[in-house]
Amino acid sequence: MSILNSKIPEGQLSEKWSNYKSTVPLVSPGNKRRLEIIVIGTGLAGASASSSLAEMGYNVKTFCFQDSPRRAHSIAAQGGINAAKNYQNDGDSVFRLFYDTIKGGDYRSREANVHRLAEVSSNIIDQCVAQGVPFAREYGGTLDNRSFGGVQVSRTFYARGQTGQQLLLGAYSALSRQIAKGSVTMYNRHEMLDIVKIDGKARGVIVRNLLTGEYERHFGHAVVLATGGYGNVFYLSTNAMASNTTAIWKAYKKGAMFGNPSFTQIHPTCIPVSGDYQSKLTLMSESLRNDGRIWVPKKQGDDRRAEDIPEDERDYYLERRYPAFGNLVPRDVASRAAKERCDEGYGVGSTKLAVYLDFKDAIKRLGQDVVSARYGNLFEMYEKITGEDPYKSPMRIYPAVHYTMGGLWVDYNLMTTVQGLYAIGECNYSDHGANRLGASALMQGLADGYFVLPYTIGEYLSKDIRTPAISTDHEAFEIAENEARDQNTRLLNNNGSKSVESFHRDLGAIMWENCGMARNKPNLTSAISEIQSLKKEFWEKVRVPGRDDNLNPELEKAGRVADFIELGELMVRDALDRSESCGGHFREESQTEEGEALRDDENFKFTSAWEYKGDDVKPVRNKEELQFEAVELTQRSYK
Amino acid sequence: MGTLNLTLKIWRQDGLNKPGGFKNYKVDGLNTHMSFLEMLDVLNEQLVNEDSEPVAFDHDCREGICGMCSMVIDGRPHGLLDGTTTCQLHMRFFNDGDTITIEPWRAKPFPIIKDLIVDRTPLDRIIQAGGYVSINTGSAPDGNVIPISKEISEDAFDAAACIGCGACVAACKNASASLFTAAKISQLALLPQGQAERKERVIGMVQQMDKEGFGHCTNTEACEAECPQGISVEYIRKMNWEYHCANIKG
């Protein structure tokens, strides 16, 4: 079993990061000019890292598969971004943000990383304000805050319901400035297909120009992956259509261990599925739970319209079960509670897989104008999709896959188990443990990109200043390119009979059924063999039309789905291996008498880091034992 | 819930500078709850099963914010609904038996790459010409040091809401990118953070817009009518004012 070195600095928790920054080796400006860094992805993490590294003097090459770096899926985040500013004077502090994140993550994250995240959170807000991000403001001109699930302070900064868009456009503007200066070379419509390793170190990538189909080789002294989450393994999720796992999956196969792959966040407030044709699910921001009340009828199978069900026949089940937090319980708790009510036959709508989110009381208390000012664009979005007016009748919502806490395992420096290969933002296994709190994804993406990686990458590069640029004629580039090329040739020549889409849908159904909101041993065991046969069938029967030498979206999708299938198997293995319940990972075998998740700290107080051992060979699970010095482990209670 | 049988008249073009033309396709048994792009997914799966090449179109978030989807539907960018992207347009707004014409953005500075996909990188280059505040990471003062009135902040937000889809260009008879460019210029000109570079920004961005070959604004206001975010042409007035001030004051 490999030994994972998390490289957590010595010293007091609150001093680790400042001590680290004061002592980490620096790279001189002259040497920075000679070093090249590759960044894959231009979401919050990738765009902020690219611009910050370029500002520091490094040569940066940045890649995205969209037509513009501004389209990365961070753009769709609605609700907000947390920061321990305590502007509201409600007792917030770095320690409280740290504590809430550790507790919210059900004690499955690394203390030192989370504390650092809380420490830099304030700087993020300052940076974004300076860029001209139009955050919501009070009448006096100061920044406004709102509260979010799982916490009792108001520390969430927001820009209407489009916070992700505004933050990403801020990072994109910083990136654009560096592109104009020539310090970042930007490659749009390029997809990474493999990592190139030389002497055990990441030294470059193979990318495919999606417009021409050309395969390109790029050298870098270090490679940074900022490629987002892999929720699309479930087919239906709130992710963008092209969000995928290929970059991190290829990295996994090149030796980067995969941390907690099964940790998936199922978001409680999404628009329910309405039919088989559905291509994606749409999130309704969690901020709606600040003023909306969630309920189902007290009577099973009640077919009356919501408006016709009198107050005393409604079950506000979150307020009933969790009086202390009510509608603001963390996401995993809210999602499971909705599933429980629907499984028991209390669901509403035509599919009975939905609950109500009702604004009647909020409109009565605050007036429609105030509700509209807070949530207007979300209400419009709901009406556009469903054709129903949420000012008049309650929204129908149901949980949907939203975020993946799992990802590539990284040490304190955000380096994977491959030297010189970094993972930042959602694609690393990250700071959220087994459950992410609302408004923390944007915080982590920007923390990693603006304030953490630019420091920690110096630790590695300072030892690499004598390495000259390696020619891309090197054998390792040749081999990696040929592998990428061969896979696409095989897909195109397969002459099968089934569309890529149909395999993706089948995979999604297996994952949602067996590795979704509730998981158990028999289902997970059978899911492994189901996925293995799906993989076999995929390579026998998939049909990919078109050619390799021009724009071919079906070919792109085929490669992504092939990787999703393999990842799906690893997720199921991880879920099976972890027989405790924690955060979003609910094992039916491990629950309290009241049906709450039961954690098992004695046996599972660790991060799982899976090691690739070859195709169709069982991977090995390594452990990083988690040490808790600053917080005391308790069963989470929101009652 | 109804079902629809439709005829789709779609622009097909194999690549940049290749000849293109309309082709008709039939899709049957569609659900009215589908989004427009889900309807195209059905067509594409049908084409794959017939061993033909599916229709290439740009799309990603499918929730109206990434700005990737871009098609002219029956003559209107993003289709018949106001304030809506193609991905948020649903089939309940169409009737059984309809023939729907689907074309790419039509504008000289946006060459067609394939089928319904065009090249919108000129918009990126306009932003690169000054659509930012020059502030390096780590040098920002506390976020509350500069108070900004709610009114100014909301006005800046209205401009900043642009999703960069290019519908304004596609709607304009001159293929002008004025609304796109004006939105970014106005956002930063309204905010105190944008003051230091106010003049250079407007001059740089307007010049880049011209260099890319976008046409002039002649105030027909089609851009505002088709903008999925409803961005006001008032910002074009502001851009022109900013531009002239910057030139006068040198």
Chai-1 contact restraints between the chains, C-beta under 6 A:
chainA,res_idxA,chainB,res_idxB,connection_type,confidence,min_distance_angstrom,max_distance_angstrom,comment,restraint_id
A,S52,B,T137,contact,1.0,0.0,6.0,A-B,restraint_1
A,E55,B,N136,contact,1.0,0.0,6.0,A-B,restraint_2
A,D67,B,R120,contact,1.0,0.0,6.0,A-B,restraint_3
A,S68,B,D124,contact,1.0,0.0,6.0,A-B,restraint_4
A,R70,B,G164,contact,1.0,0.0,6.0,A-B,restraint_5
A,R71,B,D60,contact,1.0,0.0,6.0,A-B,restraint_6
A,R71,B,C66,contact,1.0,0.0,6.0,A-B,restraint_7
A,R71,B,M68,contact,1.0,0.0,6.0,A-B,restraint_8
A,I75,B,I65,contact,1.0,0.0,6.0,A-B,restraint_9
A,I75,B,C66,contact,1.0,0.0,6.0,A-B,restraint_10
A,A76,B,C61,contact,1.0,0.0,6.0,A-B,restraint_11
A,A76,B,E63,contact,1.0,0.0,6.0,A-B,restraint_12
A,A76,B,I65,contact,1.0,0.0,6.0,A-B,restraint_13
A,I125,B,G143,contact,1.0,0.0,6.0,A-B,restraint_14
A,D126,B,A140,contact,1.0,0.0,6.0,A-B,restraint_15
A,D126,B,D142,contact,1.0,0.0,6.0,A-B,restraint_16
A,D126,B,G143,contact,1.0,0.0,6.0,A-B,restraint_17
A,Q127,B,A140,contact,1.0,0.0,6.0,A-B,restraint_18
A,V129,B,G143,contact,1.0,0.0,6.0,A-B,restraint_19
A,A130,B,I135,contact,1.0,0.0,6.0,A-B,restraint_20
A,A130,B,A140,contact,1.0,0.0,6.0,A-B,restraint_21
A,A130,B,Q193,contact,1.0,0.0,6.0,A-B,restraint_22
A,Q131,B,V133,contact,1.0,0.0,6.0,A-B,restraint_23
A,G132,B,V133,contact,1.0,0.0,6.0,A-B,restraint_24
A,G132,B,L188,contact,1.0,0.0,6.0,A-B,restraint_25
A,G132,B,L191,contact,1.0,0.0,6.0,A-B,restraint_26
A,G132,B,Q193,contact,1.0,0.0,6.0,A-B,restraint_27
A,G132,B,G194,contact,1.0,0.0,6.0,A-B,restraint_28
A,P134,B,S153,contact,1.0,0.0,6.0,A-B,restraint_29
A,P134,B,A156,contact,1.0,0.0,6.0,A-B,restraint_30
A,P134,B,F157,contact,1.0,0.0,6.0,A-B,restraint_31
A,P134,B,A160,contact,1.0,0.0,6.0,A-B,restraint_32
A,R137,B,I148,contact,1.0,0.0,6.0,A-B,restraint_33
A,R137,B,K150,contact,1.0,0.0,6.0,A-B,restraint_34
A,R137,B,S153,contact,1.0,0.0,6.0,A-B,restraint_35
A,Y139,B,K150,contact,1.0,0.0,6.0,A-B,restraint_36
A,G141,B,P147,contact,1.0,0.0,6.0,A-B,restraint_37
A,G141,B,I148,contact,1.0,0.0,6.0,A-B,restraint_38
A,G141,B,S149,contact,1.0,0.0,6.0,A-B,restraint_39
A,T142,B,N144,contact,1.0,0.0,6.0,A-B,restraint_40
A,L143,B,G143,contact,1.0,0.0,6.0,A-B,restraint_41
A,L143,B,N144,contact,1.0,0.0,6.0,A-B,restraint_42
A,Q165,B,I65,contact,1.0,0.0,6.0,A-B,restraint_43
A,S173,B,G131,contact,1.0,0.0,6.0,A-B,restraint_44
A,S173,B,Y132,contact,1.0,0.0,6.0,A-B,restraint_45
A,S176,B,I127,contact,1.0,0.0,6.0,A-B,restraint_46
A,S176,B,Q128,contact,1.0,0.0,6.0,A-B,restraint_47
A,S176,B,Y132,contact,1.0,0.0,6.0,A-B,restraint_48
A,R177,B,Y132,contact,1.0,0.0,6.0,A-B,restraint_49
A,I179,B,Q128,contact,1.0,0.0,6.0,A-B,restraint_50
A,A180,B,Q128,contact,1.0,0.0,6.0,A-B,restraint_51
A,A240,B,D60,contact,1.0,0.0,6.0,A-B,restraint_52
A,A240,B,C61,contact,1.0,0.0,6.0,A-B,restraint_53
A,M241,B,D60,contact,1.0,0.0,6.0,A-B,restraint_54
A,A242,B,D60,contact,1.0,0.0,6.0,A-B,restraint_55
A,S274,B,H33,contact,1.0,0.0,6.0,A-B,restraint_56
A,G275,B,N31,contact,1.0,0.0,6.0,A-B,restraint_57
A,G275,B,H33,contact,1.0,0.0,6.0,A-B,restraint_58
A,Y277,B,N31,contact,1.0,0.0,6.0,A-B,restraint_59
A,Y277,B,M34,contact,1.0,0.0,6.0,A-B,restraint_60
A,Y277,B,E38,contact,1.0,0.0,6.0,A-B,restraint_61
A,S279,B,E38,contact,1.0,0.0,6.0,A-B,restraint_62
A,S279,B,D41,contact,1.0,0.0,6.0,A-B,restraint_63
A,K280,B,R62,contact,1.0,0.0,6.0,A-B,restraint_64
A,T282,B,E63,contact,1.0,0.0,6.0,A-B,restraint_65
A,K384,B,Q88,contact,1.0,0.0,6.0,A-B,restraint_66
A,Y450,B,T137,contact,1.0,0.0,6.0,A-B,restraint_67
A,S499,B,E45,contact,1.0,0.0,6.0,A-B,restraint_68
A,S499,B,V48,contact,1.0,0.0,6.0,A-B,restraint_69
A,E501,B,E45,contact,1.0,0.0,6.0,A-B,restraint_70
A,P545,B,V48,contact,1.0,0.0,6.0,A-B,restraint_71
A,P545,B,E53,contact,1.0,0.0,6.0,A-B,restraint_72
A,G546,B,E53,contact,1.0,0.0,6.0,A-B,restraint_73
A,N550,B,G15,contact,1.0,0.0,6.0,A-B,restraint_74
A,L551,B,A56,contact,1.0,0.0,6.0,A-B,restraint_75
A,L551,B,K114,contact,1.0,0.0,6.0,A-B,restraint_76
A,P553,B,A56,contact,1.0,0.0,6.0,A-B,restraint_77
